[in-house]
Amino acid sequence: MRLREIADSAKIAVCRDGDFQNLGFIPDRQEHMLVFLESARHRTALAENKSIGVVLTTQELAPSIPDELALGVCIDPRLTFARVHSDLAQKHFYWEPFTTAVSPLASVHPASWVAERNVRIGADARVDPRATILERCLVGTGAVIGAGAVLGGVGFQTVRAKRAMLELQHAGGLIIQDRVHVLPGAVIATGLFRQCTVISADARIGSQAFVSHGVQVGERAFIGHGAVINGNVIIGDDAWIGPGAVIANNIRIGERAFVSLGAAVIRDVAAGSHVSGSFAASHRQMLRLLADMESGSPAR
């Protein structure tokens, strides 16, 4: 799709036309993205991300956009971006709809709820009572969806613009691969844009855990009870996320890494390492303390 095709309905002035295959935020890495820029502090990150093809920004910031990127100018880039995304989602830009298909070899409890379209459930899968499977969810062979679990939920993605509060629609999918176990009460969100949330083969998602949009969980990885995995986290094969742990968005957890119960993870975790700890303090003081610890200088 080209920028000019959406310009009139979204009230975008096209400075340089160009095509895009996906929408995303500046740090994302989806191919040929349309993104928005509303602050000069993100210009460097925008210029460094080769996945970006089209930028929506203000008249004031437009001269700073690299010449090789297509460019559209609007009054409120964030709100315009959200409205474009919602409009494209309604037009099936991200997902081609289909009638729900459940394998005759699957066991789906009559007290569960499965959307009438955009769901596939594989052979030998089991869906327990009160489980909910919403649209754009693919469940693999031998997967188990526990009682009261929700597949296809949403994460926090509210656009707080000056003129409106707009919920950014989750338009991507959720892939539950073969032999995954989702324990009772867990909630897993679909992707936000074209990217799917993926729970890889033989992984386990604990009771009351929440897995947000775009998360990639590796094979045989375990997410403990009550853990919160925020958006676009990548968890490697055989990793362990302890009960009650919280993983910040865009974090990478390496293969075989171990995150202790209740830990708050705000930085990447190397493969095979073990991390622990969770404590709240003034954010500025905490950042200063961490910087001092890393540099080896005494804390002040």
C-alpha positions as CSV (number, residue, x, y, z in Angstrom):
1,M,0.0,0.0,0.0
2,R,1.2,3.5,-0.7
3,L,1.0,6.6,1.6
4,R,-1.1,8.5,-0.9
5,E,-3.8,5.8,-0.7
6,I,-4.6,6.7,2.9
7,A,-3.7,10.4,2.8
8,D,-7.1,12.0,2.1
9,S,-9.1,10.0,4.7
10,A,-6.4,10.5,7.3
11,K,-5.8,14.2,6.5
12,I,-2.2,13.6,5.7
13,A,-0.2,16.0,3.4
14,V,2.1,13.8,1.3
15,C,5.5,15.3,0.9
16,R,7.2,12.2,-0.5
17,D,5.0,9.2,-1.5
18,G,6.2,5.6,-0.8
19,D,4.9,2.2,0.0
20,F,4.6,0.2,3.3
21,Q,3.7,-3.3,4.2
22,N,3.2,-2.9,7.9
23,L,2.7,-0.3,10.7
24,G,4.9,-0.2,13.8
25,F,6.7,1.9,16.3
26,I,10.2,3.2,15.7
27,P,12.1,0.5,17.6
28,D,10.2,-2.3,15.8
29,R,11.7,-4.4,13.1
30,Q,8.9,-5.3,10.7
31,E,9.6,-5.0,7.0
32,H,8.7,-1.7,5.2
33,M,7.0,0.0,8.2
34,L,5.0,3.1,8.4
35,V,5.8,4.8,11.8
36,F,5.1,8.2,13.4
37,L,7.6,10.7,14.9
38,E,6.3,13.4,17.3
39,S,9.5,14.2,19.2
40,A,13.0,15.3,18.0
41,R,14.7,13.0,20.6
42,H,13.7,9.9,18.5
43,R,15.2,11.1,15.2
44,T,18.4,9.2,15.6
45,A,16.6,5.9,16.3
46,L,14.4,6.5,13.3
47,A,17.4,7.1,11.0
48,E,19.1,4.0,12.2
49,N,16.2,1.6,11.7
50,K,16.4,0.3,8.1
51,S,12.9,-1.4,8.5
52,I,11.2,2.0,8.3
53,G,9.9,3.2,4.9
54,V,7.3,5.8,5.7
55,V,7.1,8.5,8.4
56,L,4.2,10.5,9.7
57,T,5.3,13.7,11.5
58,T,4.7,17.3,12.1
59,Q,5.5,20.2,9.8
60,E,8.2,21.4,12.3
61,L,10.0,18.0,12.3
62,A,9.5,17.2,8.6
63,P,12.9,18.8,7.4
64,S,14.8,16.4,9.7
65,I,13.4,13.2,8.1
66,P,16.0,11.5,5.9
67,D,15.4,12.0,2.2
68,E,15.2,8.3,1.4
69,L,12.0,7.9,3.6
70,A,8.5,8.6,2.3
71,L,7.0,11.5,4.3
72,G,3.6,12.6,5.4
73,V,2.7,15.6,7.5
74,C,-0.2,15.9,9.9
75,I,-1.3,17.9,13.0
76,D,-1.1,15.0,15.5
77,P,1.1,12.1,14.2
78,R,0.3,9.8,17.1
79,L,-3.4,10.1,16.8
80,T,-3.3,10.0,13.0
81,F,-1.2,6.8,13.1
82,A,-3.7,5.1,15.5
83,R,-6.6,6.0,13.3
84,V,-4.9,4.7,10.2
85,H,-4.1,1.5,12.0
86,S,-7.7,1.0,13.1
87,D,-9.0,1.7,9.6
88,L,-6.6,-0.7,8.0
89,A,-7.4,-3.4,10.6
90,Q,-11.1,-3.1,9.6
91,K,-10.2,-3.6,6.0
92,H,-8.2,-6.8,6.7
93,F,-4.9,-5.2,5.9
94,Y,-3.2,-7.5,8.5
95,W,-5.2,-10.7,8.4
96,E,-7.3,-12.5,5.8
97,P,-10.4,-13.8,7.6
98,F,-11.4,-17.5,7.5
99,T,-14.1,-19.7,9.0
100,T,-13.0,-21.3,12.3
101,A,-11.7,-24.9,11.8
102,V,-11.5,-27.4,14.7
103,S,-9.9,-30.7,14.1
104,P,-12.3,-33.6,14.7
105,L,-9.6,-35.1,16.9
106,A,-9.5,-32.1,19.2
107,S,-11.4,-32.1,22.5
108,V,-13.3,-28.8,23.0
109,H,-15.4,-28.6,26.2
110,P,-18.9,-27.4,25.6
111,A,-18.5,-24.8,28.4
112,S,-15.6,-23.2,26.5
113,W,-16.0,-20.4,24.0
114,V,-14.4,-20.4,20.5
115,A,-14.8,-17.5,18.0
116,E,-16.7,-18.4,14.9
117,R,-14.0,-17.2,12.6
118,N,-10.2,-16.9,12.5
119,V,-9.5,-19.8,14.8
120,R,-7.8,-23.1,14.1
121,I,-7.5,-25.9,16.6
122,G,-5.2,-28.9,15.7
123,A,-5.6,-32.6,16.3
124,D,-5.4,-33.9,19.9
125,A,-5.6,-30.3,21.3
126,R,-7.7,-29.9,24.4
127,V,-9.7,-26.9,25.4
128,D,-11.0,-27.0,29.0
129,P,-14.2,-25.5,30.6
130,R,-14.6,-21.7,30.5
131,A,-11.5,-21.2,28.3
132,T,-11.9,-18.5,25.7
133,I,-10.3,-18.5,22.3
134,L,-10.9,-15.2,20.5
135,E,-10.2,-14.4,16.8
136,R,-6.9,-14.8,15.1
137,C,-5.7,-17.7,17.3
138,L,-4.0,-20.8,15.9
139,V,-3.7,-23.7,18.3
140,G,-1.3,-26.6,17.4
141,T,-1.5,-30.3,17.7
142,G,-1.6,-31.6,21.3
143,A,-1.8,-28.2,22.9
144,V,-3.7,-27.9,26.2
145,I,-5.7,-24.7,27.0
146,G,-6.6,-24.8,30.7
147,A,-9.9,-23.8,32.3
148,G,-10.6,-20.1,32.2
149,A,-7.6,-19.2,30.1
150,V,-8.0,-16.5,27.5
151,L,-6.3,-16.7,24.1
152,G,-6.4,-13.5,22.0
153,G,-6.5,-10.9,24.8
154,V,-5.0,-7.5,24.5
155,G,-2.3,-5.5,26.2
156,F,-2.2,-1.9,27.3
157,Q,-1.9,0.2,24.1
158,T,-3.9,3.3,24.6
159,V,-3.1,6.4,22.5
160,R,-3.2,9.3,24.9
161,A,-3.3,12.3,22.5
162,K,-4.2,15.8,23.4
163,R,-7.6,15.6,21.7
164,A,-8.7,12.0,22.4
165,M,-8.0,8.7,24.1
166,L,-8.0,5.9,21.5
167,E,-7.4,2.2,22.1
168,L,-5.0,0.8,19.5
169,Q,-6.7,-2.3,18.1
170,H,-4.8,-5.6,18.3
171,A,-4.8,-6.7,14.7
172,G,-2.2,-9.4,14.7
173,G,-2.5,-13.1,15.6
174,L,-1.5,-15.6,18.3
175,I,0.2,-18.9,17.5
176,I,0.2,-21.7,20.1
177,Q,2.5,-24.3,18.7
178,D,2.4,-28.1,19.3
179,R,2.1,-29.5,22.8
180,V,2.1,-26.1,24.5
181,H,0.3,-26.1,27.9
182,V,-1.5,-22.9,28.9
183,L,-2.5,-23.4,32.5
184,P,-5.9,-22.2,34.0
185,G,-6.5,-18.5,34.1
186,A,-3.5,-17.4,31.9
187,V,-4.1,-14.6,29.4
188,I,-2.2,-14.3,26.1
189,A,-2.6,-11.4,23.8
190,T,-2.5,-11.3,20.0
191,G,0.0,-9.2,18.1
192,L,-0.6,-5.5,17.7
193,F,0.3,-5.1,14.1
194,R,1.1,-7.9,11.5
195,Q,3.5,-9.7,13.9
196,C,2.0,-12.6,15.8
197,T,2.6,-13.5,19.4
198,V,4.2,-16.9,19.4
199,I,4.3,-19.6,22.1
200,S,6.7,-22.2,20.7
201,A,6.5,-26.0,20.9
202,D,6.4,-27.6,24.4
203,A,6.4,-24.3,26.3
204,R,4.4,-23.9,29.5
205,I,2.4,-20.8,30.5
206,G,1.5,-20.7,34.2
207,S,-1.8,-20.0,35.9
208,Q,-2.7,-16.3,36.0
209,A,0.3,-15.4,33.9
210,F,-0.1,-12.5,31.3
211,V,1.8,-12.6,28.0
212,S,1.4,-9.4,26.0
213,H,1.4,-8.6,22.3
214,G,4.2,-9.6,20.1
215,V,6.0,-11.7,22.7
216,Q,8.0,-14.7,21.3
217,V,8.4,-17.6,23.8
218,G,11.0,-20.2,22.8
219,E,10.6,-23.9,22.8
220,R,10.4,-25.6,26.2
221,A,10.5,-22.3,27.9
222,F,8.5,-22.0,31.2
223,I,6.5,-18.9,32.3
224,G,5.7,-19.2,36.0
225,H,2.4,-18.6,37.7
226,G,1.4,-14.9,37.8
227,A,4.4,-13.7,35.7
228,V,3.9,-10.6,33.5
229,I,5.6,-10.6,30.1
230,N,5.3,-7.2,28.5
231,G,5.1,-6.4,24.8
232,N,7.7,-7.6,22.2
233,V,9.8,-9.6,24.7
234,I,11.8,-12.5,23.2
235,I,12.4,-15.5,25.5
236,G,14.9,-18.1,24.3
237,D,14.5,-21.9,24.3
238,D,14.6,-23.6,27.7
239,A,14.4,-20.3,29.6
240,W,12.7,-20.2,33.0
241,I,10.7,-17.1,34.1
242,G,9.8,-17.5,37.8
243,P,6.4,-17.0,39.4
244,G,5.5,-13.4,39.8
245,A,8.4,-12.1,37.7
246,V,7.8,-9.0,35.6
247,I,9.7,-8.5,32.3
248,A,9.7,-5.0,30.8
249,N,8.8,-4.5,27.1
250,N,11.4,-5.1,24.3
251,I,13.6,-7.2,26.6
252,R,15.6,-10.2,25.3
253,I,15.9,-13.3,27.6
254,G,18.6,-15.7,26.3
255,E,18.4,-19.4,26.0
256,R,18.5,-21.4,29.2
257,A,18.4,-18.1,31.3
258,F,16.8,-18.3,34.7
259,V,14.8,-15.4,36.1
260,S,14.0,-15.9,39.8
261,L,10.6,-15.6,41.3
262,G,9.4,-12.1,41.7
263,A,12.2,-10.5,39.8
264,A,11.7,-7.3,37.8
265,V,13.7,-7.4,34.6
266,I,14.5,-4.1,32.8
267,R,17.5,-5.2,30.8
268,D,18.4,-8.0,28.5
269,V,19.4,-11.3,30.2
270,A,22.3,-13.2,28.6
271,A,21.9,-16.9,27.7
272,G,22.5,-19.2,30.6
273,S,22.6,-16.5,33.2
274,H,20.6,-16.3,36.5
275,V,19.1,-13.0,37.6
276,S,17.2,-12.1,40.8
277,G,15.9,-9.0,42.6
278,S,12.9,-6.6,42.8
279,F,12.8,-3.4,44.8
280,A,11.0,-0.1,44.3
281,A,12.6,3.3,44.9
282,S,12.9,6.7,43.3
283,H,13.4,6.0,39.6
284,R,16.1,8.6,39.2
285,Q,18.0,7.3,42.3
286,M,17.7,3.7,41.2
287,L,19.1,4.5,37.8
288,R,22.0,6.4,39.4
289,L,22.6,3.4,41.8
290,L,22.7,1.0,38.9
291,A,25.1,3.2,36.9
292,D,27.4,3.4,40.0
293,M,27.3,-0.4,40.4
294,E,28.2,-1.0,36.8
295,S,31.1,1.6,36.8
296,G,32.4,0.2,40.1
297,S,32.2,3.6,41.9
298,P,30.7,3.9,45.4
299,A,27.0,4.6,45.6
300,R,26.0,8.1,46.7
